[in-house]
């Protein structure tokens, strides 16, 4: 039983060292989200039908949809805490009478 468990952890360690996106026990939520986002976008880019679907959904050309996906892969994933703080800051500005453009 102990040798099976040791073998399992050896295989897991090998996978984690070989593939960056598989994570490890000390991975942060932000790193995990960035890996998942990057992997998903790369998968969409690899399947032409998915890119066509996004183009139709956005009402744009396939080339434009592919370009926006490639840009999204290169763009870093926003930290959830940073997004929450930015929204709270916007809400405070609205309460003070600051003007914010509608999205």
Secondary structure, DSSP 8 states (H G I E B T S, - for coil): -HHHHHHHHHHHHHHHHH-GGG--TT--HHHHHHHHHHHHHHHHHH-HHHHHHHHHHHTS-HHHHHHHHHHHHHS----HHHHHHHHHHHHHHHHTT------
